[in-house]
C-alpha cells in the first residue's frame, strides 16, 4: 500500500477504520510504505489490516524532487516484501513509486483516486503558485505514467471521471468512500451542545471553504460546530473573533471516529461549502446522510451530482445563499423530517458492507490476472 499520508495522520484525526486496507480479510499480510521518518506503531492501528499481519515501513520524507534518488531503495524494499498486488491512493509521487514497482515485479496495480487533480491545479494557480507549478510538472511527467500503468482505477465520485479518461484513455469504476451506516444511525445527541445546531466537518483548507459557513452565521439565529483541523485553523479562529461570532461558533480540531456520530446526531442541519470542481461527495457528507441530517452543499457540476438532486439542498458558495438555505431548513420541522428520511435512504449506497464487498472482488479479479491458472 502506498497511502496518501502517513498512517499517524489518520490516527491523529480519529480516522482509523476497520479493515480499511484489507477488505473482507482478503490478504494475509498488509505492508504500508510510509513516506515519513517515523510512523505509528502497528499495534495501535492493527484494525486497518483486519486479521492480516500489518507492517508499516517508514522510508523517510520523499517527494517529487528527491524521488529519483530513492527509487532503488523503494523497489528493493518492495521486491523483498514480494506482494501479489500493489495499491496506490493517488497518482502523484506515491503513485509513481507504485507504478515503478509494478513495472519491475510484473504484478497488478490498483489505483484509487480521491480528488480531481485538474481542479486542484486551477485552485492552486490562484492561491499557491509554487504548488501549481509542481502539479503542472506532475500532470506532464507523473500522473499519465501512473494511470496508464494501472491495472484497475477507481474513483470516489463522478467529478474525477473526465480527468481519468483524458489521461488514461479508460473509464474508471465509481467506488464511493465507505462508512459504517449503522454507527451513524445510532448516534446519541450530546446534551451540552447548543441548539439549534448546524454542523460542518472537514479539513480546514481553502477548498472546503469553511469561511463561507462562518460568515453565513451572521444571518442565522443558531449555532455552528466545525470539526476539523488544517492550515487555516488560526485564520478561521481569527475570522470568528473579527465577526464577533464567538458565542455562536464552536471549533473542534478532531473527534475520535468512534464518537463522531454523536456530534452529527446533536445537529439539525449539515452544511459544507466545498469546491465542487474538486470533490463530489466528501466523506463528511456521506456521514451526515447516514445520520439522517438534512444536507446543504454546493451546486454540483452538470451531470456529476452523484445522484443527490432530490436528496440534498444545493446552494451557491456564498454566505448569503448558504444562510438562506440553512434558515429554510432549520426552522421548518416538516422539511427537516422529509430531508432526513431521504438522507437515510441514500446513505445505504455507501454502507461498509456494500463497498467493502466490491473492493474485495476487485482484489480477487486482480489476483486472477496475476495467476490466471488459479
N, C-alpha and C positions, 0 to 999 in steps of 0.2 A: 504494500500500500504506500502510495505517495500522497499524503493528505495535503490540504491547502495550508494548514498551520500546524505547529507543534501540538501534540495532544494535551499538553498542560494548559494551553489556551482554552480549549473546550472544557477542561476540568474546572478552571477558574471561573468560567462563565456559567457553570452548572449545567452544561450541555452534554454530559456523558449518557449515552443511550445504549440499552442492552442489545447486544449482537449487531451493533451498527456496522462493524466491519466483517461480520460473519453471519449473513442471513441464513436462518434455519440450520445453523451449525454445519454448513457445507464443508468447511475445512478443518483439518487437524491442527494446523499452525497458521498464525497470522503474524506477519513481520511488517512493521511500520518503519519506513525510512523518514526520520525526522530531521529537518534542516535547522537544527539548533545545537548549541554546545551541550546542553543537558535538559532532557525532557523528564517527564514524571515517571515515578516507579511503576512498573507494570501492575503490581498488586493493587494499586489504588484505582486502576481503570480496567481491571480484568473483564468486567461485564461487556465491554465493547467487542470482545472477541468470543463471547459465549463460552462454549466448552473447549475451545481451542487453546493451545499454548500461545501466549502472547509475548512477542519480543519487540521492543522499541529500540531502534538503532539510532542514536544521536550522532550525526555525522558532521556537525559544525554548521556555521552560517554560510549558506550557498545561495548565490543569486545569479542574475544574467551575466554580470561582469566576470565572476570567477568560476563559472560553470565548467569551462574547458579544462581548467586546472584540476578539477575534481572528478572528471568523468571516469578515469581509470580506477580511482578509489571506490566509486559507487558501483560500477559494473563488476568489480572484483567481489564486493560485498554481496551483491545480488546473485552473482554466479555461485558463491558459496552457499547462500540460502537455498538455491535451486527451486524456485517457485514454479507452480503449474500455471498461474495466471498473475498478471500484474495489473493493478488498478491505479489510475491517477484521477484526482478530483479537480484538475484544471488542465489547461493546455499551455501553461506558462513554463517556468523553469522546472517545476516538479514534473509536469507532463513531459518535458523534453528529456529528462533523465529516464523516465519510464519508457519512452519511445526508443531511446538509445539502447536500453537494456533488452527490450524485446527483439530489437534487430539482431543482437548478438545471440540471445538464447533461443530465438525462433519459437516463442510462445505467444499466446493471445494477450492483447492489450485492451482493457476495458476503461474507457474514459467517460466520466460523468461531469457535466458542466452545470454550474450553479449561478452563472451571471452572463449577461450579454456583453461581450468584450468590445464590440463596436460602439455600443452605448457608453461603456466605461471610457473609451478613448474620447468621445465627444465631451463627456463630463470633465475629464482632466485637461482637455485643451483649454477650457475656460478657467479652471481653478488651480491646476498644478501642472505647469508646462513640462517640468522635469519628468513627472510620471507619464505624461502624454508621449514624450519622446521615447521613453523606454517601451511603452506599449506599441508605438509605431514600429520600432525595431522588432518587437515580438511578433507583430502582425505579419511582417515580411519573412522573418527567418526562423521563428519558433512555432507559432500556432499552426500553420499549414503542415509543417513537418510532423507534429504530434497527431493532428486529426487525420491525416492521410495514412498513418501507420496504425491507427486504432482498428481493432477487430470489431469493436462494438462501441457506439456512442449513445449515451442517454442524456436527456436534458430535463431540468426540473420544472420548466414552464415553457410555453409555446414561443415566447418572445425570442428565445435563443435559436429557434429552428432556422430562420433565414441565414443567420451567421454560419451555422454548421454546413448548410447546403452550399454556401458560397465558397467556403474554404476546403471542404472535404468532398463535395460533389455527391454526398449521400444524405438521405433524410434520416435524422436521428430518431430514436424512440423516446416518447414522452413518458418519464417515470417520475412522478411527483415526490417531493420530500415526504417522509412518513412520520406519523406521530401515533401515540397511544391514545386513540379517541376515548376509550373508557376512562383513562386517567383524567382527561379534561372535562368529561361529562359529570364526573363525580367530585368535582372541587367543592370545598366548603368556604363560604364567604368569611372574610376577616372583619370582625365587628369593629375593630379600631380604625378602619379606613373610612374616610368621609364619604358622604353621599349627597347628591348623585355623583357618580364617578365615571370618568372617561379613562380608558387605559390605552397606552401606546407602548409597544415593545419593539426593540430593535437596536442594533449598534448605532452609536451616536456619531454618524458620518454625514457628509453632505448629501449623499444620495437618499438617505432616509428622511431628511427634511423635517426633523422634529421642531425646528423653529416655527414652522407653519402652524402646527397644532398649539404650540405655546402662545403665539400671537392671537390665535383664534379664541383663546380663553378670555380675552378682554371682553368678548361679546357673549360669553356663556355663563349662566348662573349655575355653576357646578365646579367640580374639582377634576384635576388631571394627575394621573400617575404615569410616569415614564420609567420603564425598566430597561436599562441598557447602559453600556459604557463605550468609550471610544474617544477619538482625538478632539471631539467637540464638546466634551463634558463641561469643561470650565467655561467655554463660551456660552453654553446654554444656561448654566447656573447664573452667569452674569446677565443674560437676557431676561431671565425670570426676575431678577432683582431690579433691573432697569425698568421693567414694565410694572413693577410693584405687584407681582403675582405670587409672592412668597407664600401667602396663605391659601392659594388655590392650586399650586403645582408642587407635587412631591416627586423627587427623583431618587431612584434606587439603582445603583450600579449593576447589581446582579441579584438573582434569586436562584436557589438550588432547583434543578429540574423537577425534583420530587415534590416541590411546594408551589411551583409556578401556577398550577391550575387554580389554587385558592385565590390568587390575585385576579385572575380572569373572572372568576365567579363573583368577585366583590364589585365588579363594574357593571354598568348598564349599557355601555357602548364601547366599541373598539375603533380607534382611528389611527391611521398611519399614512403619511403623505409621501411615500417613497417615489422614486423616479421610475415611471412605467417604461422608460427606454431601456432600463437595466434589469428590472425584475417584473415578474408577472404575478407570482403567488408566493411571497415570502413565508417562511415557517410561522412567524407570529400570527399571520392572517389565518393560516390553517388551524392553529391552536385556538384562536378566537372563535372560528366557526365551530370547532368541536366543543367549545364551552357554551355554545348557544348564544353567542353575543351578536347583536346587530353590528355589521362591519361597514365602515366608511373608508373608502380607499380612492386613489386617483382613477380617472378615466383610463382604460387600457388602450393600447394601440388597436386599430381596427382589425377585427377578426382574430385577435390574440388575447382574449379575455379569460381563457381557461374556464369558460362556462359559468361566469359569475354574474351575468346580466340580470338575472331575476333573483339573485341571492344578496349581493352587496349593493350599497348605495354609492354611486360613483360621484366624485367631486373634482372640481378644478383644484390645482395645487396652490391655492391661495388661502390666507387666513379667513377671509370673509366667506368664501364658498364652504370651507370646512365648518365654520361656525354656524352657518345657515343649516347645513345638513345635520350637524350634531344636535342643534336645538330642535330640529324637526323630529328626530328620533327620541331624544332624551325626555321629552315631555309629552309623548304620545304612547300610552301604555299598550294600546291595541296594535300600533305599528311595531312596537318592540316585540310583542308576542309573535306576530306574524313573521318578522325577520328572524327571530330566534329559532322558530321551527324550521325555516328554510336553511339556516346555518347548520343546524344539527343534521339535516338530511344530506346536505352537500358534503359534510365532513367525512362521511363514510367512504368516500372515494380515496381518502388519504390515510386510511387506517393502517397501522403497522402490519397487520396480518396480510392484507392485500398487497402492499408494496414489497414487503419482505419476501413473500412467496415469489413474486415476479423477479426480484433480484436474484434469488436462489436459482430460479430457472435459467436466467441469463448465464450465471456461472456454470451451470451444468451444460448448457449449449456450448460455451467456450471450451470446457474441458473435453467435450466430444470432438471439437475441432482440433485440439492438441493431440488427442488419442483416438482417431477415427475408428479403430478396430474395437474399442471398448463397447 
